Amino acid sequence: MPAAPTRSPQHRTGASDDQHIASAPSIAPPARRRPWLIVLGVLLITTCALAGAALVQSAGARSQVLVVARDVPMGQVVTGEDLAFAQVSADASVETVPAEQADAVIGQTALADLVPGELVTLSKVDASALPEPGHQLVAIALRPSQLPAQGLRAGDVVQVVSTPGEGAEVPTELPASVSATVLRVGEPDMDGMTVVDVQTPDTDGAVLAARVATGRIALVVESPAGGGR
């Protein structure tokens, strides 16, 4: 019986190599680079760095300035206890007073009501003490019944009206009065009396003081400070 033909080792090895080559995975071509993505990334990093630097610089530009520590009525002299320090980052157009210039404010007279937390500015104080030239200051002690329910505040324009004595007849003519401007309203004492400092023309100061001494007066508010409450 003839023997079955056999393949040479070289022939078998070649066939095996052909199968290996045929089954090897194909290699994908390298992806194309996109230069615009690289440029975009660089721009983004640069923008973030600049923004961070600006933020740090802004935070470091804070300065210590003067603020109002407690209520200071118009016409009152500013003391050291009326002032406090605060760290702020304000625009150059915002008027402030550096903390080291506190001596320039202490001893000045408030030209308007100053409220706690408010920035102190030189335009709100003045070295000239009140009353103004050509005026006199008169202190008026008022009972609670002589004060308006809404209260008084610096800047109010009032008429101090003379009233008849107890048991006297109601006057039929317009009672005498003196016009004045409220400079300061004190705190009520233990008896409820409130002292109000008013400014009046020097021609009326003595007359007003004499009428106040009798206790027979009433206040009529003509023009609330600021035009309203």
C-alpha positions, 0 to 999 in steps of 0.5 A: 500500500503506497505511503501517504505523501507527507509535507516537508517541515519547511512547507508546514512552517510556511503555512503556519506563518501565513495563518499568523500573518492573516490573523494579526490585527490591523494597526489604525493610522495615528489620529490627526492633531488639531492645532486650534485645540492646543491654541484654545487650551493655551488661551484658557490657561492664560486667561485664568492666570490673569484673572487670578492675578487681578483678584489677588491684586484687588484683595491686596488693595484694601485700605483702612479708612474711618467709619462712624461708630455711633450716631452723631447728630448734626451740630455735634462735635466728633470725638474719638469714640464716634469713629472706628476703622474698617478695611475697604476696597473702594474705587478711587472716586469714592471719598474716604478718610484714611485711618491715619488722618483721624486727628483731622476729623476729631474735634470737627462739627458734624454738618449732617447726621452721621449713622453707624457704619457710614464712611467718614468724609471731610465734606460731612464735617467742618471746623466751624462750630455751630451756631452759624455766624449771625445765629445763637444757640438756645437750649429748650427743655421739653416735656414728653407732651411738648414733643411730636410723636414722630420725634425731632431730629437735627435739621428740622425747622420749627416754630417755638410758639408762646402758649397762654398760662394755665387757666388763661383764655384761648388767644383770638389772635395769632400767638407770638412765635420764633423760627428755629432750626434743630441742631441736636436732640438729647436723650430723655432724662429720668423725668422724661425731659428732653433738651433740644438745641436750636439755632435761631437768628441772633435778633431772636435768641434772647426773646426765645430764651425768655419764653422758654424760661416760662415753660409756656411754649409749644413746638410746631414742626414746619419742615422735617429734615430731609423733606420727610420721615 
